[in-house]
Amino acid sequence: MRLSNILVFGFVGGIFFIHPCGGTPEDVVVPPHRILPPESDPSPLRVAPDRADWTYPLGAPAHFEVRFNLEPYPAGGVPIRYQLGPDMLEGPEKEAVVPPEGLKLPVTPPAQAGFVRCLVHANLEGKPVKQLATAAFAPAQIRPTQAEPADFESFWAEQKAALAKVPPDYRLEPAPALSSEKVEAFYLSFQNVGGWPGPSRFYGVLCVPKGPGPFPAVVNFPGAGVRPYTGNTGLTQKGIITLQVGIHGIPVNLVKEVYDQLHTGALDNYNRFNLDNRNTYYFRRVYLGCLRAADYLTTHPKWDGKNLLAMGGSQGGQLAIMTAALDPRITGVAASYPAYSDACGYLHGRAGGWPGLFRPTASGGTNDLPVEPKLATTGYYDTVNFARRLKVPGIYFQGYNDVVCPPTAFFAMYNSILPPKELILAPERGHAWSSTHQAPMEEWACRALGLPPSR
């Protein structure tokens, strides 16, 4: 597969199956995909659906199997507490006893395509043990609940125009501690729109291969949180210019205590700042800063002028998809468990993506009140509405056991993508980075950028 121009990348054995023309027929249970093998798990508690791929046609009977690997096995069995219900809405706890041969918990098949999860807790010799498993029912048929604002296109055209009026003022500072015989590293900052009158700044780490070039490039977007960054030197050693950015408008090379204090203080819950106003919402500045990061790479003298890849997982996957949708120079996207997908799902009785907006409270109410203005804002920032606008091929990764970026929300987004796409699934995995899923993502990136995977 030969790509030209610009790409977006994120985290996500078998064979790849490529969906050649987008769209998802209603009789397909799960889109074409590759399944990663399970990782070893030392826990004595095992919970799993009764199908090896954890995926069922809509309406099919299903069970969760609960087993303990214990010798000797307690004569009276092992007491457990469990919840069994829709993804992220599993319902009240129940109690049961697991005999030596294991326990089968029947699943009430959902009336609509979706996911059902089983959460199991036990105490073994005074120590708590917990496991979960998630069954998919026709995930290829999941559709978004998020509405699309009528002025979505004009709103983002106006925001990009506002960014263009802010001089970029690119500043580079050598970072010798991050450099090597193959990589020349820099701290980069540039001006961006502000959340208040006047510009702000965006910060990141630029890593450039040593040598004359030209080189393809990658813009690397971060997961949620507040932390320092040291650059993506691994990809740079393969012959790729990389720019890893932070999103909070603070330098990325401060002492860790600064980020820890911001995480629990001034930037706690930043994903909800000004959510009731689309023009001042926290992610407006973030999205436009990501677009300017791609702008910078296209100005670099060693860039090859045609290949730029953007990478990210979770919040980074959200930002990668957004950048690909809004920047016509992007030529591909790869994203692992992208956040902010179908963010209003909880208002429709099913899981919504990170950051869990409008989730029901324990008392039966709803979080993030008042709903109406905040819901209106999400339509302009939801990953679903950017996924609908993708025009480039991509690769995506998701685990069924993800309780941060739930699979229900992921498939609402993924099924909205029309260009050719590759899907990697790891049913038993949650919201965590893994080298076994990173490796095929990077192999895809190298192919997309015209580089040999082993380079």
C-alpha positions in Angstrom: 0.0 0.0 0.0 1.5 3.3 -1.1 0.5 6.4 0.6 1.5 10.0 -0.1 1.1 13.2 1.8 0.3 12.9 5.6 -0.8 10.1 8.1 -2.2 9.8 11.6 -1.1 7.0 14.0 -2.2 5.5 17.3 -1.8 2.5 19.6 -3.9 -0.4 19.1 -1.6 -13.7 15.8 -3.3 -14.0 12.7 -3.7 -12.3 9.4 -4.8 -8.7 8.7 -8.2 -8.6 6.9 -8.7 -5.3 5.1 -12.2 -3.8 4.8 -11.7 -2.6 1.2 -14.4 0.0 0.7 -15.7 1.0 4.2 -19.2 0.6 5.5 -20.5 -2.4 7.4 -23.3 -4.7 6.2 -26.0 -5.4 8.7 -25.4 -9.2 8.6 -21.8 -8.9 9.6 -21.2 -9.8 13.2 -17.7 -8.2 13.6 -15.8 -6.2 10.9 -12.8 -7.9 9.3 -10.0 -7.9 11.9 -6.9 -9.5 13.4 -7.0 -11.0 16.9 -3.9 -10.7 19.1 -3.1 -13.8 21.2 -3.9 -13.6 25.0 -1.2 -12.4 27.3 -0.3 -14.6 30.3 -2.2 -14.0 33.4 -1.0 -15.4 36.8 -4.4 -14.8 38.5 -6.1 -18.0 39.9 -9.5 -16.6 38.8 -10.6 -17.0 35.2 -13.7 -15.3 33.7 -14.5 -15.7 30.0 -17.4 -16.0 27.6 -18.1 -19.5 26.2 -16.9 -18.5 22.7 -13.2 -18.4 22.0 -13.5 -15.1 20.1 -15.8 -13.6 22.7 -18.1 -12.5 19.9 -21.7 -13.6 19.2 -24.4 -12.9 16.6 -27.2 -10.8 17.9 -29.7 -12.8 19.9 -27.3 -15.8 20.3 -27.3 -17.6 23.7 -24.1 -17.0 25.8 -22.6 -17.8 29.1 -19.8 -16.5 31.2 -17.6 -19.2 32.7 -16.1 -18.6 36.1 -13.3 -20.8 37.3 -10.6 -20.9 40.0 -7.3 -22.7 39.7 -6.8 -23.8 43.3 -5.4 -26.9 44.9 -6.8 -28.1 47.1 -10.1 -26.7 46.1 -12.3 -25.5 49.1 -14.9 -28.2 49.9 -17.7 -25.7 49.9 -16.7 -23.9 46.8 -15.5 -20.3 46.5 -17.9 -17.4 47.2 -18.0 -14.6 44.7 -19.7 -11.3 44.1 -20.5 -10.5 40.5 -22.1 -7.9 38.3 -23.5 -8.9 34.9 -25.0 -6.5 32.4 -24.3 -4.0 29.6 -20.8 -2.6 29.1 -20.2 0.1 31.9 -23.8 -0.3 33.2 -23.4 -3.8 34.7 -26.0 -3.3 37.5 -26.1 -4.4 41.1 -23.9 -7.0 42.7 -25.1 -10.6 43.1 -23.6 -13.5 45.1 -22.8 -17.0 44.0 -20.5 -20.0 44.9 -18.1 -21.4 42.3 -17.8 -25.2 42.6 -14.6 -27.1 41.5 -16.0 -27.7 38.0 -16.6 -23.9 37.6 -19.8 -21.9 37.3 -21.7 -20.8 34.2 -23.6 -17.5 34.4 -26.2 -17.2 31.6 -26.3 -14.0 29.6 -29.6 -12.3 28.6 -28.8 -11.4 25.0 -29.2 -7.7 24.4 -32.0 -6.5 22.2 -29.6 -4.3 20.2 -26.0 -4.7 19.1 -23.6 -4.1 22.0 -21.4 -5.5 24.7 -22.2 -7.4 28.0 -19.7 -7.5 30.8 -19.2 -9.8 33.8 -17.3 -8.4 36.8 -16.2 -10.9 39.5 -14.8 -10.3 42.9 -13.6 -12.8 45.5 -11.4 -13.1 48.6 -8.7 -15.8 48.6 -6.8 -16.2 51.9 -7.8 -12.7 52.9 -6.6 -11.1 49.6 -9.1 -9.5 47.1 -9.1 -11.0 43.6 -11.1 -9.6 40.7 -11.5 -10.3 37.0 -13.7 -9.3 34.2 -14.7 -10.5 30.7 -16.8 -8.8 28.0 -18.9 -10.5 25.3 -19.6 -8.7 22.0 -23.0 -9.1 20.3 -22.8 -8.1 16.6 -20.4 -5.1 17.2 -20.3 -4.3 13.5 -23.9 -3.2 13.8 -23.4 -0.6 16.6 -24.3 2.9 15.4 -23.5 6.3 17.1 -25.9 8.1 19.3 -24.1 11.4 18.8 -25.8 14.0 16.7 -23.9 16.1 14.1 -24.3 19.9 14.4 -25.6 21.5 11.2 -22.8 24.0 11.3 -20.0 21.6 12.2 -18.0 22.3 9.0 -18.4 26.1 9.3 -17.5 26.1 13.0 -14.2 24.3 12.4 -13.4 26.5 9.4 -13.8 29.5 11.6 -11.5 28.0 14.3 -8.8 27.2 11.7 -9.1 30.7 10.4 -8.6 32.0 14.0 -5.5 29.8 14.3 -4.1 31.2 11.1 -4.2 34.7 12.5 -1.8 33.7 15.3 1.8 33.9 14.3 3.4 30.4 14.9 6.6 31.8 16.5 8.4 28.4 16.3 11.2 28.1 18.9 13.7 25.2 19.1 16.0 24.4 22.0 18.6 21.6 21.6 18.0 18.6 23.9 21.4 16.9 24.1 20.3 14.5 26.9 17.7 13.0 24.5 19.9 12.9 21.5 22.1 10.0 20.3 24.4 9.0 17.4 21.2 8.4 15.3 18.9 11.1 16.7 19.1 14.8 17.1 16.5 16.0 19.7 15.0 19.4 20.4 12.4 21.0 22.7 9.9 22.8 20.4 7.3 25.4 21.3 5.0 27.5 19.2 2.1 29.9 19.6 -1.4 28.7 19.6 -4.9 30.2 20.2 -5.6 30.9 23.9 -8.5 30.0 26.1 -8.7 33.7 26.8 -7.8 36.9 24.9 -4.3 36.5 23.5 -2.3 33.5 22.3 -1.0 30.5 24.3 1.9 28.2 23.6 2.1 24.5 22.8 5.2 22.4 23.7 6.8 19.2 22.5 9.9 17.1 21.7 11.1 17.1 18.1 13.4 14.2 17.1 15.2 14.3 13.8 17.2 11.4 12.2 20.8 12.4 11.7 21.7 12.5 8.0 20.7 14.5 4.9 17.2 13.1 4.5 14.6 13.6 3.3 12.5 11.7 5.8 8.8 11.0 6.4 7.4 12.4 9.7 5.1 11.4 12.6 3.2 13.7 14.9 2.6 11.8 18.2 -0.4 12.8 20.4 -0.6 12.0 24.1 -3.0 10.1 26.2 -5.0 11.8 28.9 -3.2 13.2 32.0 -0.4 15.6 32.8 3.2 14.4 32.4 6.6 15.2 30.9 7.7 13.9 27.5 11.0 12.6 26.1 10.2 12.1 22.5 9.6 9.1 20.2 13.2 8.2 19.6 12.4 4.6 18.7 10.6 5.6 15.5 13.2 8.3 14.8 15.9 5.6 14.7 13.9 4.0 11.9 14.4 7.1 9.8 11.3 9.1 10.7 11.0 12.7 12.0 8.8 12.6 15.1 7.1 15.4 17.1 5.7 14.3 20.4 3.5 17.1 21.9 1.9 17.8 25.3 -1.5 19.5 25.2 -1.7 21.7 28.4 0.4 24.7 27.3 3.3 24.0 29.7 6.9 22.9 28.9 7.3 19.1 28.7 10.7 19.0 30.5 9.9 20.2 34.0 10.4 18.1 37.2 7.8 15.4 37.7 6.4 17.0 40.9 5.1 19.9 38.8 3.0 17.6 36.7 1.8 15.6 39.7 0.6 18.8 41.4 -1.2 20.1 38.2 -2.8 16.7 37.8 -4.4 16.7 41.2 -4.9 20.5 41.3 -5.3 23.1 38.5 -5.7 20.6 35.7 -7.8 18.0 37.5 -10.9 17.2 35.4 -9.6 19.5 32.6 -11.7 17.5 30.0 -14.8 19.3 31.5 -13.5 22.9 31.6 -16.0 25.2 30.0 -17.9 22.3 28.5 -21.0 24.4 28.3 -19.5 26.7 25.6 -18.1 25.4 22.3 -16.0 28.5 21.9 -14.1 28.3 25.2 -14.2 24.5 25.8 -10.7 23.2 26.9 -10.3 21.0 23.9 -10.7 23.9 21.4 -7.2 25.1 22.2 -6.0 21.5 22.3 -7.4 20.6 18.9 -6.0 23.7 17.2 -2.6 23.2 18.8 -2.5 19.7 17.3 -3.2 21.1 13.9 -0.3 23.5 14.3 1.9 20.7 15.3 1.2 19.1 11.9 1.9 22.5 10.3 5.3 22.6 11.9 6.4 19.3 10.5 5.4 20.3 7.0 7.9 23.2 7.3 10.8 21.1 8.4 13.7 21.2 5.8 14.3 17.4 6.2 10.6 16.4 5.7 10.1 14.5 2.4 7.2 16.7 1.4 4.6 13.9 1.2 4.5 11.5 4.2 3.4 12.6 7.7 1.9 10.2 10.2 0.1 11.2 13.4 0.1 8.7 16.3 -1.9 8.4 19.6 -3.7 6.1 22.0 -6.7 6.9 24.1 -6.9 10.8 24.1 -4.1 10.6 21.6 -6.2 8.4 19.3 -9.0 11.0 19.6 -6.5 13.8 18.6 -5.1 11.7 15.8 -8.5 11.1 14.2 -9.5 14.7 14.6 -6.2 15.9 13.0 -6.7 13.6 10.1 -10.3 14.8 9.5 -9.4 18.5 9.7 -6.1 18.5 7.9 -6.4 17.6 4.2 -2.6 16.8 4.1 -3.0 13.8 6.3 -2.9 10.5 4.3 -3.7 7.9 6.9 -4.7 7.3 10.6 -3.8 4.8 13.2 -5.4 5.0 16.7 -5.6 2.8 19.7 -8.7 2.8 21.9 -9.6 6.4 20.8 -11.2 8.5 23.5 -14.2 10.9 23.3 -16.0 8.5 21.0 -19.8 8.7 21.2 -19.5 10.8 24.3 -23.2 11.1 24.9 -23.8 7.3 24.9 -24.9 7.3 28.6 -27.8 9.6 27.8 -29.1 6.8 25.5 -28.7 4.0 28.0 -25.3 2.7 26.9 -21.6 3.3 27.4 -20.1 6.5 26.2 -16.4 7.1 25.6 -13.8 8.7 27.9 -14.2 11.0 29.9 -17.5 9.4 30.8 -19.7 12.4 30.3 -23.4 12.3 31.5 -22.8 8.9 33.3 -25.7 8.0 35.7 -25.1 8.7 39.4 -25.5 6.1 42.2 -28.8 7.9 43.2 -30.3 7.6 39.7 -29.5 11.1 38.5 -27.1 12.3 35.7 -23.6 13.8 36.0 -22.5 16.9 34.1 -25.6 19.0 34.7 -27.1 21.0 33.1 -27.1 18.5 30.2 -28.3 20.6 27.3 -25.5 23.2 26.7 -22.8 20.6 27.5 -24.4 18.0 25.2 -24.5 20.6 22.4 -20.7 21.3 22.8 -19.8 17.6 22.6 -21.2 17.4 19.1 -18.4 19.7 17.9 -15.6 17.6 19.6 -16.8 14.0 19.5 -14.4 11.6 17.7 -17.5 10.1 15.9 -18.1 13.3 14.0 -14.5 13.4 12.9 -14.4 9.7 12.0 -17.3 10.3 9.7 -15.1 12.8 7.8 -12.0 10.7 7.4 -10.9 10.2 3.8 -7.7 8.3 4.4 -6.8 4.6 5.2 -6.1 3.7 8.8 -5.4 1.1 11.4 -7.2 0.8 14.8 -6.8 -1.2 18.0 -9.4 -2.0 20.8 -9.7 -4.4 23.7 -13.2 -5.7 24.8 -12.3 -5.3 28.5 -11.5 -1.6 28.2 -13.4 0.3 31.0 -11.8 3.7 30.1 -12.6 3.8 26.4 -15.4 1.2 26.3 -15.8 -1.1 23.2 -19.4 0.0 22.7 -18.2 3.6 22.1 -15.2 2.4 20.0 -17.4 0.5 17.6 -19.8 3.4 17.3 -16.9 5.4 16.0 -15.2 2.6 14.0 -18.3 1.7 12.1 -18.6 5.3 11.0 -15.3 5.2 9.1 -15.7 4.7 5.3 -12.1 4.6 3.9 -10.1 1.3 4.0 -9.3 0.3 7.5 -7.5 -2.4 9.4 -8.7 -3.5 12.9 -6.7 -5.3 15.6 -8.7 -6.7 18.5 -7.6 -8.2 21.8 -10.8 -9.3 23.5 -9.3 -10.0 26.9 -7.3 -6.7 27.2 -8.2 -3.5 28.9 -7.0 0.1 28.6 -3.2 -0.5 28.6 -0.3 -0.2 26.3 1.4 -3.4 25.2 4.4 -4.1 23.0 2.5 -6.9 21.3 0.0 -4.4 19.9 2.5 -1.6 19.4 4.7 -3.8 17.1 2.1 -4.4 14.4 1.0 -0.7 14.6 4.5 0.4 13.9 4.9 -2.1 11.1 1.8 -0.6 9.5 3.2 2.9 10.0 6.5 2.0 8.3 4.7 0.5 5.3 2.4 3.5 5.1 5.4 5.8 5.2 7.2 3.8 2.5 9.8 2.3 4.9 10.7 -1.3 5.5 9.4 -2.5 8.8 12.8 -3.6 10.1 14.5 -0.3 9.2 
